[in-house]
Amino acid sequence: MSTTSLPGYGTGASSLVNGATPMYSAEPASYEERIAIAGALSPRPAGKFVKPSKSGNVSLQLDEQDKDAALPLYGTASLVKGEVHLVKPEVVTNVEVKVEGKLRLKEVAEGGHTSAKLCLDSQQLWFKSDGGGQCPTTLPFSLTLPTHFEYEGKTYPLPPTYDVKLSGLPGFTATIDYSISVLVDKPHVVPSLVPLVKSHIFGSTNHSNVAVSTSFVYHPRSRPSKALPAPMTVTQNGFSDTPGWRSFHSTIESKSPNLHDIEVTLFIPASRVLCMTQPIPFHVKLRSTAVSLASFLPYGPSTSTTSTKRMTKCHLVRQTTVDVRNAEVLGTKTNIWRVDTVGTGAFKMAGDGPNWIAYSGEIAIDENVQVGGFSAAGLTVVDCVILSCTPPEPQKAPFSELRLVVPIRLTTDPYTADGTGIGAQYPNINGNPTNGHHNLDDLDDDLDDKNGIPPEEFYRAL
């Protein structure tokens, strides 16, 4: 490794003299920066998942699985390791194991459909050559899951197991599933009467195939590279500038000549990379004249936990979009989407002044949310925090509606102070979470391309 580009120990290190080696410390000094640290791997499960064939002559064993798991579970670049067990090895001529994944999209009523192979890997475990011996009763194998796949010239991160549908017309179904299969070939008693069966590796042969197969769950894990910021504090002018927070702005327009517009500021963690198992903190500030704020109060955030008429809401929304045909009509995409509220925010009063009101709150995320957003070959899942105000009778309300949309990225695991999993890939089942965006630190730049406001064409349903 070349050291020509490495920075020297500069004048900022008061304890260093004439370039001497610095004293070791577990935490970075004021003039140092932690780039990455990989903690110890989490222990692997010790259980085994066993799937026998219908005849009982073949069984597939997958190692390092949770005990009593309904299906095998794997993460990013996991090692699919196990054994194939044979009851009658003397009649076997060929044994293969393969891992494959498929994405299927289908439009209801419109008739469009598409599918994509996400991963396909196989391994020949044994083949009977001329003069060869009998097949062993136990054949070990090991395959590594890929991290990406290609579709129509584009490369995508391997998406998680996913299943969603939109009922009605038009509607859609979208499925991402993965499986592990074993193919066992044996000669037939009357070869001339047996049709050719295609072997994955050796082509067409006069063999019967005895297969055992199981689906598995692909669940890539990730965590933020930054901790949630400290809560913002209230001063005489509203919220004080606090590191780690970012503001997003909109305006509630007045429809009355006697009232002024209301300036709306939504504060959320600046990284916008948030864990799905933790509440999302937020702050809201409303600024206008005292009369305008007083007129808006009936439509504003409610701090009551029993109120059912909440006109101002801060919630987390997930949009799933299916684009089967990749076509446009009059400049508009022909994709189909569904929108689900997957988190609801609760407000509490933070403070007020002569011309402002401030609220704080948290969005509790639905526990059914198990995966973050992704994009894969015509299927896109995105998450957004939305601050909205919708009066029950908009025509009679003195103010217009509000809809402020901020895209975010959800991770499966929370931030850890020791940096475990940041900057490292763990090729093991249920391994430590990694940078799930494959570089979550770059996510803020990706979202900045939208200037905090998603393209109208894509988010028009939100």
C-alpha positions as CSV (number, residue, x, y, z in Angstrom):
1,M,0.0,0.0,0.0
2,S,1.4,3.4,-1.0
3,T,1.7,5.9,1.8
4,T,2.4,8.9,-0.5
5,S,-1.2,10.1,-0.2
6,L,-1.6,9.6,3.5
7,P,-1.7,12.8,5.6
8,G,1.1,13.3,8.1
9,Y,0.6,14.0,11.7
10,G,0.3,17.8,11.6
11,T,0.6,20.6,14.0
12,G,-2.9,19.9,15.4
13,A,-1.5,17.0,17.4
14,S,0.1,18.8,20.3
15,S,1.2,15.6,21.8
16,L,3.3,14.7,18.7
17,V,6.8,15.8,18.5
18,N,8.9,15.6,15.3
19,G,6.5,13.1,13.7
20,A,6.7,10.6,16.5
21,T,4.1,7.8,16.6
22,P,1.0,8.9,18.5
23,M,-0.1,7.2,21.6
24,Y,-2.9,4.7,21.1
25,S,-6.4,5.5,22.2
26,A,-9.7,3.7,21.7
27,E,-11.5,6.9,20.7
28,P,-10.3,9.5,18.0
29,A,-8.6,12.6,19.4
30,S,-9.8,16.1,18.4
31,Y,-7.5,16.2,15.4
32,E,-8.4,12.6,14.2
33,E,-11.3,11.2,12.4
34,R,-12.8,7.7,12.5
35,I,-13.2,6.5,8.9
36,A,-14.5,3.0,9.5
37,I,-14.4,0.3,12.1
38,A,-15.6,-3.3,11.8
39,G,-16.6,-5.0,15.0
40,A,-16.7,-8.7,15.8
41,L,-19.0,-10.8,13.7
42,S,-22.3,-11.7,15.4
43,P,-22.5,-15.4,16.3
44,R,-24.0,-17.5,13.6
45,P,-27.0,-19.7,14.3
46,A,-26.2,-23.3,15.1
47,G,-29.4,-24.9,13.8
48,K,-30.0,-26.8,10.6
49,F,-32.9,-26.6,8.1
50,V,-33.8,-29.9,6.5
51,K,-36.1,-30.4,3.6
52,P,-36.8,-34.0,2.5
53,S,-38.1,-35.0,-1.0
54,K,-41.5,-36.4,-1.3
55,S,-40.1,-39.9,-1.8
56,G,-37.8,-39.5,1.1
57,N,-34.8,-40.6,-0.9
58,V,-33.2,-37.2,-1.0
59,S,-32.9,-34.5,1.6
60,L,-31.5,-31.0,1.5
61,Q,-29.8,-29.7,4.7
62,L,-28.9,-26.1,5.1
63,D,-26.5,-25.1,7.9
64,E,-26.3,-22.1,10.2
65,Q,-30.1,-21.5,10.5
66,D,-32.2,-20.5,13.4
67,K,-33.8,-23.5,15.2
68,D,-37.4,-24.1,14.1
69,A,-37.2,-21.5,11.3
70,A,-40.1,-21.8,8.9
71,L,-37.7,-20.9,6.0
72,P,-34.0,-20.5,5.6
73,L,-32.8,-16.9,6.0
74,Y,-29.8,-15.2,4.3
75,G,-28.4,-11.8,4.1
76,T,-26.0,-9.7,1.9
77,A,-23.4,-11.9,0.2
78,S,-24.3,-14.8,2.5
79,L,-22.8,-18.2,2.2
80,V,-25.4,-20.9,1.3
81,K,-23.8,-23.9,2.9
82,G,-25.1,-27.4,3.6
83,E,-25.3,-31.0,2.5
84,V,-27.3,-33.3,0.2
85,H,-28.2,-36.6,1.7
86,L,-29.0,-39.6,-0.5
87,V,-30.8,-42.9,0.6
88,K,-30.0,-44.8,-2.6
89,P,-26.7,-43.5,-3.8
90,E,-25.9,-46.6,-5.9
91,V,-28.4,-45.6,-8.6
92,V,-27.3,-41.9,-8.8
93,T,-25.4,-40.6,-11.8
94,N,-25.3,-36.9,-11.3
95,V,-26.1,-34.5,-8.4
96,E,-26.4,-30.7,-8.8
97,V,-27.5,-27.9,-6.4
98,K,-28.6,-24.5,-7.7
99,V,-29.7,-21.2,-6.2
100,E,-32.0,-18.9,-8.1
101,G,-34.2,-15.8,-7.7
102,K,-37.0,-14.4,-9.7
103,L,-38.8,-11.1,-9.9
104,R,-42.3,-11.3,-11.4
105,L,-44.5,-8.3,-12.3
106,K,-48.0,-8.6,-13.6
107,E,-50.6,-6.0,-14.4
108,V,-54.2,-6.9,-13.7
109,A,-56.6,-6.0,-16.5
110,E,-53.9,-4.3,-18.6
111,G,-52.4,-7.7,-19.4
112,G,-48.7,-6.7,-19.2
113,H,-46.2,-8.9,-17.4
114,T,-42.5,-9.3,-17.1
115,S,-40.0,-11.4,-15.2
116,A,-36.3,-11.2,-14.4
117,K,-33.7,-13.6,-13.1
118,L,-32.1,-12.1,-10.1
119,C,-29.4,-14.7,-9.5
120,L,-28.6,-18.1,-10.8
121,D,-25.7,-20.2,-9.6
122,S,-25.2,-23.9,-9.6
123,Q,-22.6,-26.4,-8.4
124,Q,-22.0,-29.9,-9.6
125,L,-21.6,-32.1,-6.5
126,W,-20.9,-35.4,-8.1
127,F,-20.9,-37.0,-11.6
128,K,-20.5,-40.7,-12.4
129,S,-17.7,-41.0,-14.9
130,D,-16.7,-44.2,-16.8
131,G,-15.3,-46.6,-14.4
132,G,-16.1,-44.3,-11.4
133,G,-17.3,-45.5,-8.1
134,Q,-20.5,-45.1,-6.3
135,C,-21.9,-41.7,-5.3
136,P,-21.3,-40.8,-1.6
137,T,-24.4,-40.7,0.7
138,T,-23.5,-37.2,1.8
139,L,-22.4,-34.4,-0.5
140,P,-21.4,-31.0,1.0
141,F,-21.8,-27.8,-0.9
142,S,-21.2,-24.1,-0.6
143,L,-22.5,-21.2,-2.7
144,T,-22.2,-17.4,-2.2
145,L,-25.1,-15.1,-3.0
146,P,-24.3,-12.3,-5.4
147,T,-24.8,-8.7,-4.3
148,H,-26.1,-7.4,-7.7
149,F,-27.9,-8.5,-10.8
150,E,-28.3,-7.1,-14.3
151,Y,-31.5,-6.5,-16.2
152,E,-31.7,-4.9,-19.7
153,G,-28.2,-3.5,-19.4
154,K,-28.6,-2.0,-15.9
155,T,-27.1,-3.2,-12.7
156,Y,-29.2,-3.3,-9.5
157,P,-28.5,-4.4,-5.9
158,L,-30.1,-7.7,-5.2
159,P,-33.5,-6.9,-3.8
160,P,-35.1,-8.5,-0.7
161,T,-37.8,-11.1,-0.7
162,Y,-40.9,-9.1,-1.3
163,D,-44.6,-9.6,-2.2
164,V,-47.2,-6.9,-2.8
165,K,-50.3,-6.4,-4.8
166,L,-52.8,-3.7,-5.7
167,S,-56.4,-5.0,-5.9
168,G,-58.9,-3.5,-8.3
169,L,-58.7,-2.3,-11.9
170,P,-56.1,-1.5,-12.8
171,G,-54.0,-3.4,-10.4
172,F,-50.8,-5.4,-10.1
173,T,-49.0,-8.2,-8.4
174,A,-45.2,-8.0,-7.7
175,T,-43.2,-10.9,-6.3
176,I,-39.6,-11.4,-5.5
177,D,-38.7,-14.9,-4.4
178,Y,-35.6,-17.1,-4.0
179,S,-35.1,-20.8,-3.9
180,I,-32.5,-23.6,-3.4
181,S,-32.9,-26.8,-5.4
182,V,-31.2,-30.2,-5.7
183,L,-31.3,-32.2,-8.9
184,V,-30.5,-35.9,-8.7
185,D,-30.2,-37.9,-11.9
186,K,-30.4,-41.6,-12.2
187,P,-30.7,-43.9,-15.2
188,H,-34.1,-45.2,-16.2
189,V,-34.9,-48.9,-16.5
190,V,-36.0,-48.5,-20.2
191,P,-34.0,-45.6,-21.6
192,S,-35.5,-45.7,-25.1
193,L,-39.0,-44.9,-23.6
194,V,-37.8,-42.1,-21.5
195,P,-37.9,-38.5,-22.9
196,L,-34.8,-36.5,-22.7
197,V,-34.6,-34.5,-19.5
198,K,-32.5,-31.3,-19.5
199,S,-29.8,-31.2,-16.9
200,H,-28.7,-27.7,-15.8
201,I,-25.0,-28.4,-16.4
202,F,-24.8,-31.4,-18.8
203,G,-27.7,-30.6,-21.2
204,S,-30.2,-33.2,-22.3
205,T,-29.6,-36.8,-21.0
206,N,-31.6,-40.0,-20.6
207,H,-32.1,-39.5,-16.9
208,S,-35.0,-39.1,-14.5
209,N,-34.7,-36.1,-12.2
210,V,-35.6,-36.4,-8.5
211,A,-35.6,-32.9,-7.1
212,V,-36.1,-31.3,-3.7
213,S,-36.5,-27.6,-3.4
214,T,-37.1,-24.9,-0.8
215,S,-37.8,-21.3,-0.9
216,F,-35.6,-19.0,1.3
217,V,-35.9,-15.5,2.6
218,Y,-33.3,-13.0,1.4
219,H,-33.1,-10.2,3.9
220,P,-30.2,-7.8,3.4
221,R,-29.5,-5.8,6.6
222,S,-28.2,-2.3,7.0
223,R,-27.7,0.4,9.6
224,P,-27.2,4.2,9.6
225,S,-23.7,5.5,9.8
226,K,-24.8,8.3,12.0
227,A,-26.7,8.4,15.3
228,L,-30.0,10.2,15.7
229,P,-29.2,13.9,16.6
230,A,-30.0,15.4,20.0
231,P,-33.5,17.0,20.2
232,M,-33.7,20.6,19.1
233,T,-34.2,23.2,21.9
234,V,-36.6,26.1,21.9
235,T,-35.5,29.7,22.2
236,Q,-37.3,33.0,22.1
237,N,-37.4,32.8,18.3
238,G,-38.3,29.1,17.9
239,F,-35.9,26.2,17.5
240,S,-32.2,26.9,17.8
241,D,-29.8,25.7,15.2
242,T,-28.8,22.2,16.3
243,P,-26.3,19.9,14.5
244,G,-27.7,16.9,12.8
245,W,-31.0,18.4,11.7
246,R,-32.1,19.7,8.3
247,S,-35.0,22.0,7.5
248,F,-37.6,21.7,4.8
249,H,-39.9,24.6,3.9
250,S,-43.3,25.2,2.5
251,T,-46.1,27.8,2.8
252,I,-49.8,27.5,3.8
253,E,-51.4,30.2,1.7
254,S,-54.1,32.4,3.1
255,K,-57.4,32.6,1.1
256,S,-58.6,35.6,3.2
257,P,-57.4,39.2,2.6
258,N,-57.4,39.7,6.4
259,L,-54.9,36.8,7.1
260,H,-51.3,36.3,6.2
261,D,-49.6,33.2,4.7
262,I,-48.1,30.8,7.3
263,E,-44.5,29.8,6.8
264,V,-44.0,26.1,7.6
265,T,-40.6,24.5,8.5
266,L,-40.2,20.7,9.0
267,F,-37.1,19.5,10.7
268,I,-35.9,15.9,10.4
269,P,-32.5,14.2,11.0
270,A,-30.2,15.6,8.3
271,S,-28.9,12.2,7.1
272,R,-32.5,11.0,6.3
273,V,-31.2,7.4,6.9
274,L,-33.3,6.1,9.7
275,C,-33.9,2.8,11.3
276,M,-37.3,1.1,10.8
277,T,-37.4,-0.2,14.4
278,Q,-37.0,3.2,16.0
279,P,-39.4,6.2,16.0
280,I,-38.5,9.0,13.6
281,P,-38.1,12.3,15.5
282,F,-39.3,15.5,13.9
283,H,-40.0,19.2,14.8
284,V,-42.4,21.6,13.1
285,K,-42.4,25.4,13.3
286,L,-45.3,27.6,12.1
287,R,-44.6,31.3,11.6
288,S,-47.0,34.1,10.7
289,T,-48.9,36.9,12.4
290,A,-50.7,36.2,15.7
291,V,-54.1,36.6,14.1
292,S,-53.2,34.2,11.3
293,L,-51.8,31.6,13.7
294,A,-54.9,31.9,15.9
295,S,-57.1,31.3,12.9
296,F,-55.1,28.3,11.9
297,L,-55.1,26.6,15.3
298,P,-58.4,24.6,14.6
299,Y,-56.7,23.1,11.6
300,G,-53.2,22.7,13.1
301,P,-51.5,19.8,14.9
302,S,-53.4,18.2,17.7
303,T,-51.6,17.1,20.8
304,S,-54.5,15.1,22.0
305,T,-54.0,11.3,22.0
306,T,-57.7,10.6,21.6
307,S,-58.5,13.1,18.8
308,T,-59.8,11.4,15.7
309,K,-60.1,14.6,13.6
310,R,-56.5,15.3,12.9
311,M,-56.3,17.7,10.0
312,T,-52.5,18.3,10.3
313,K,-50.5,15.0,10.1
314,C,-46.9,14.0,9.9
315,H,-46.7,10.4,8.7
316,L,-44.5,8.0,6.9
317,V,-45.7,6.8,3.5
318,R,-44.5,4.0,1.3
319,Q,-45.1,4.0,-2.5
320,T,-44.7,0.8,-4.5
321,T,-44.5,1.4,-8.2
322,V,-44.7,-1.3,-11.0
323,D,-43.6,-0.4,-14.5
324,V,-44.1,-3.5,-16.7
325,R,-44.0,-1.9,-20.2
326,N,-41.6,1.0,-19.6
327,A,-43.8,3.1,-21.9
328,E,-45.2,6.7,-22.0
329,V,-48.5,8.1,-23.2
330,L,-48.5,11.8,-24.0
331,G,-45.3,12.2,-22.0
332,T,-46.7,10.4,-18.9
333,K,-45.4,7.1,-17.6
334,T,-47.9,4.2,-17.7
335,N,-46.8,2.7,-14.4
336,I,-49.1,1.7,-11.7
337,W,-48.6,2.3,-8.0
338,R,-50.0,1.8,-4.5
339,V,-49.5,4.1,-1.5
340,D,-49.6,2.9,2.1
341,T,-49.2,4.8,5.4
342,V,-46.7,2.8,7.3
343,G,-46.1,5.3,10.2
344,T,-48.1,7.9,12.1
345,G,-46.7,10.8,14.0
346,A,-47.8,12.2,17.3
347,F,-47.4,15.9,18.2
348,K,-46.6,17.7,21.4
349,M,-46.4,21.4,22.1
350,A,-42.8,22.6,22.2
351,G,-43.3,26.4,22.6
352,D,-44.7,29.5,21.1
353,G,-44.0,33.2,20.7
354,P,-45.7,36.4,19.4
355,N,-45.5,35.2,15.8
356,W,-44.6,31.5,15.9
357,I,-45.7,28.1,17.3
358,A,-43.4,25.1,17.6
359,Y,-44.2,21.4,17.9
360,S,-42.1,18.2,18.4
361,G,-43.0,14.7,17.7
362,E,-42.2,11.1,16.7
363,I,-43.4,8.9,13.9
364,A,-44.0,5.3,15.1
365,I,-43.3,2.9,12.2
366,D,-45.5,-0.1,11.5
367,E,-43.9,-3.3,12.8
368,N,-44.9,-5.0,9.6
369,V,-42.3,-2.9,7.7
370,Q,-39.4,-5.4,7.4
371,V,-37.4,-4.1,4.4
372,G,-36.2,-0.7,3.2
373,G,-36.8,1.0,-0.1
374,F,-35.2,-0.5,-3.3
375,S,-35.4,-0.4,-7.1
376,A,-35.2,-3.5,-9.2
377,A,-36.2,-4.1,-12.9
378,G,-39.5,-2.3,-13.0
379,L,-40.3,-2.5,-9.3
380,T,-39.6,0.5,-7.1
381,V,-40.3,1.0,-3.4
382,V,-39.7,4.4,-1.8
383,D,-40.4,5.9,1.6
384,C,-41.3,9.5,2.4
385,V,-42.1,11.6,5.5
386,I,-45.1,13.8,4.6
387,L,-46.3,16.8,6.6
388,S,-49.9,17.5,5.5
389,C,-52.9,19.7,6.4
390,T,-56.2,18.8,4.8
391,P,-59.3,20.8,6.1
392,P,-62.5,18.8,6.1
393,E,-64.1,21.4,3.9
394,P,-61.3,22.9,1.9
395,Q,-63.6,25.3,0.0
396,K,-64.7,27.0,3.3
397,A,-61.3,26.9,5.1
398,P,-59.4,30.2,5.3
399,F,-56.2,28.5,4.3
400,S,-55.1,26.2,1.5
401,E,-54.0,22.7,1.9
402,L,-50.4,21.7,2.8
403,R,-48.3,18.8,1.5
404,L,-44.6,18.7,2.2
405,V,-42.9,15.6,1.0
406,V,-39.3,14.5,2.1
407,P,-37.8,11.3,0.9
408,I,-35.9,9.1,3.4
409,R,-34.2,5.7,3.5
410,L,-35.0,3.1,6.1
411,T,-32.5,0.6,7.4
412,T,-33.1,-2.7,9.2
413,D,-30.9,-2.1,12.2
414,P,-30.1,0.9,14.4
415,Y,-26.9,2.9,14.6
416,T,-24.2,1.5,17.0
417,A,-21.6,3.8,18.6
418,D,-18.7,1.4,18.0
419,G,-19.4,1.5,14.2
420,T,-20.0,-2.3,14.0
421,G,-20.8,-3.2,10.4
422,I,-19.9,0.2,8.9
423,G,-17.5,-0.2,5.9
424,A,-17.4,-3.9,6.0
425,Q,-19.2,-6.7,4.2
426,Y,-20.1,-9.9,6.1
427,P,-20.5,-13.0,3.9
428,N,-22.5,-15.0,6.5
429,I,-26.1,-15.8,7.2
430,N,-27.8,-13.2,9.3
431,G,-24.4,-11.3,9.3
432,N,-23.9,-8.0,10.9
433,P,-25.7,-5.2,9.1
434,T,-23.8,-3.4,6.4
435,N,-24.3,-0.1,4.5
436,G,-27.5,-1.3,3.0
437,H,-27.5,1.4,0.2
438,H,-24.1,-0.1,-0.4
439,N,-22.9,3.3,0.6
440,L,-25.5,5.0,2.9
441,D,-23.1,7.9,3.4
442,D,-23.8,8.9,-0.2
443,L,-27.6,8.7,0.2
444,D,-27.8,12.4,1.3
445,D,-26.2,13.3,-2.1
446,D,-28.7,11.1,-3.9
447,L,-31.7,12.8,-2.1
448,D,-30.2,16.2,-2.6
449,D,-30.5,15.6,-6.4
450,K,-34.3,15.9,-5.8
451,N,-33.7,19.1,-3.7
452,G,-35.8,17.4,-1.0
453,I,-38.8,17.3,-3.2
454,P,-39.4,14.1,-5.2
455,P,-40.1,14.4,-8.9
456,E,-43.8,15.1,-9.5
457,E,-44.0,12.4,-12.1
458,F,-42.9,9.8,-9.7
459,Y,-44.5,10.9,-6.5
460,R,-47.7,12.4,-7.9
461,A,-49.8,9.8,-6.0
462,L,-48.4,10.8,-2.6
